[in-house]
Amino acid sequence: KTVLASLAAHGTEEDVHCVGQILRTQDEAQGLLHCLRVLWEPTGALTASECEGLSATARALDRMLTRCMRLEEDRLFRAAKRAPGDDQVDWHKDAEDCHGATAHWRKALQDVARRWT
C-alpha cells in the first residue's frame, strides 16, 4: 500500500489511474477469497455444484491476480522508479517488516492443501 500511496501522490495521471485499477482489482480479489474460504470449510462433502463454484471462483481469482501482476509489472514498476528517494527507502523498510507475515500464509495454505488432497 505504501508504494501505491506514493505513486498516487507523486505520479502522473496515468500512474494514478493504474493505482486505481490495482486497488479495485485487489478489492475484487478479496471478495473472491472470502467466497473460497466459505467453500473450503464445508460442513460435509461438496456437492457437484459446490465443486464447480469452487473451481470457477478459483479461476476468476487467478485471472484477477494475473491482471493485477501484469499491471504492476508493465506500468507500476516503471512508475515507481520516478518516485522520490525517501519514499523508496520507506518501501524497502516496509518490505522487510512484511517477511514475517508470509510464514503465516504459508502454514494456512498448507493446512488447506492437506484437507483437500
N, C-alpha and C positions, 0 to 999 in steps of 0.2 A: 504493500500500500504506500510506503514511503516514496518509492520510485514513481508511482502513478501520481501522487500528490505533487511531487516536484515538477513532473512534466506538465501537469495541468496548470501549474503556477507560472512556469518559465518557458513552456514550449510554444510552438507555432499553433495556429488554428487547426491544422491537420493533426498535430500531436494531441491536442485536447480532444479532438474527435475520436482518435484512436484510443485514448484513455477511456472515454465514454463507452466505446464498443467493448473494450476489455471488461470494464466494470459490469456492464449489462450481461455479458456472457458468463462472467463469474457468478452473478446473481442467479441466472437461469440454471447454471450447473449446480448450485447449492440446492435448488428446488428438486432437481433430479436425484441428487444424493439423498435427500430426505425420502423420496419415493423408494430408492433402493434399500435404505435402512429398514423401511417398513416391510418390504418384500423379503429381506434377508432374515427377518426374525418372525417367521410364521409360527402359528400355534401347532400346526401339523404339516403334513406333506403338501407341497404346492400342487394346485390343480394345473391342467394344461393351459388354461387361460392365464393363471398367475405366472407360470413359467414364461409364456410369451410376453407378458407385461414386463417381467424382469429383464428378459432379453432385449426387448425394444427400448426400455429405459437405459440399459447399459450401452446400447448402440448410439442412442441420442446423446448420452453423456460423452461418449468417445468422440462423436462429431463436434460437439461444442468445445471440448478441451483441445482438440486438434485445431479448430478455428482460432481459439484463443492463443495457442502456441504459435500459430502462423503469424498472427498479428504482432505478437511480441517479437518474434524473430525478424520479420520483414520490415517492421516500422518502429516498434518501441525501442529496440536495442540501438538502432541508429540515432534516434532522437535523444536517447539517454547520454550519448557522447557529448551532446551540446549543453547538458545541464551544468549548473555551477559546481565547481570543485568541492565546496563544502557539502553540498547535497550528496555527491558521490561518495565522500568519506562516510557520511551517515548511513548510506545504503550498505556499505561493507560491514559496518558495526551491526546493523540490523540482521544481516545475513548470518553473521557469527552467532547472534543471540538465538536464531531460529533452528540451529542444527540440533538442539536437544529435542525439539518437537517431532522430528522425523522418526525417532525411535518409538514414540507413542503410536504414530500412524502405522508404522511397520508391524508392530505387535497386533494392533487391531485388525489389520488386513490379513495377517497370518491366521488369526483366530477365525475369521470369516471363511478363509480358504479351507481350513481344516474341517469346518462344519459342513461345507458343501462339496467336498471331494471324497 
